[in-house]
Amino acid sequence: MTPAGNRGLPRVFCDIFCNVIDNYGDIGVCWRLARQLANEHGLDVRLWVDDLASLHSLCPEADAQLSQQHCRGVEVRHWAALFAEVTPANLVIEAFACELPERYVAAMAAQEIKPVWINLEYLSAEDWVAGCHKLPSPHPNLPLIKYFFFPGFTPQTGGLLLERDLPTRRDAFQSGGAQQQAFWQSLGMKMPSRETLKVSLFGYENTALHGLFDAWANSVQPVLCFVPEGRILPQVGQYFGDDAPRAGSSYERGRLRVRVLPFVEQERYDELLWTCDANFVRGEDSCVRAQWAGRPFVWQIYPQHDAVHWQKLQAFLKLYQAPLGTAASQAMQDLWRAWNGVGGAGNAWPAFAAARDELERHAQDWAQQLAKNNLALNLLDFYQKIGRMRAFEIEG
């Protein structure tokens, strides 16, 4: 697909609204989408964010004190309680049902050609998602229609966010010694020996952590674990008897070495995933990036009070592990369930480690399969389809 602005069509303006609930998950997805639409497809994008401090963690040049600024091709606006009067964009993306400001919705309804209003939903592998993808939802009082757009893992869904050059950059990094050497130097470390198992661990609070650390500390193979700053960090410090763990902290017990990393911008996090042999990830954004890395991974799904997250976890496992052999499939399921609160992660780890070669081959095949269904391309195709329909209605 060529950029939307290069097709002889009117230039597309896009507003993306993000209400930050999980510190980096919501804004992580929205920031990736905003940059991709602006820089790869030529849209004029405004990203409305209610918590600019979270964006600053992903994009250091973003100033949390500025209500309006431009960062990496995207206009960033502070979504304040008292919403400014603005002209709505042609394409309006309401991320994760965040509820648009009433003033903005009223302005949408006043447009002659109504904006294409999309609710970008949470990622799920559940069967019902395909049936709800692209469904319209008329506004109860205004002449507006909102459409549900579901990311997903099958061709019947909206796909996943994938930058145009990401597979090429990943492959070059994973096959290039010079790039990997530069990565390790940036951490102030020498490249680990071939026998060292490299693991990244980004997670929420988790009672299974200490059992997993015990398994790594007592393993035959040396383990180097990187922990980006986040909610699990206090438990890491507790394991090693440190009340104040922080970026730069290093620990060692038995065969396990742990290095705490500062929270890094998204491109640097991709490199961490690419260089590790296994990745523990959380929520939605890092889960998707782990899949693009083509490495075995373990997903800690965002816990929900009514336990519906278990249905989502099992739905993904059913889809993802289908091509695996019996032993590898069971090992993966046991560790994922343990990491999400059922069973002991330390007991489940050895079987997962033994199946790592098969899991890596599968991860690479899976990433190649997913790359055929690009969320940004699908979203723009849908926008243009609805836009043409509305233009014809006006002309008629």
Summary of the structure (lengths in Angstrom):
residues: 396
radius of gyration: 22.0
end to end distance: 29.0
largest distance: 75.0
contacts: 1249
relative contact order: 0.12
helix: 42%
strand: 18%
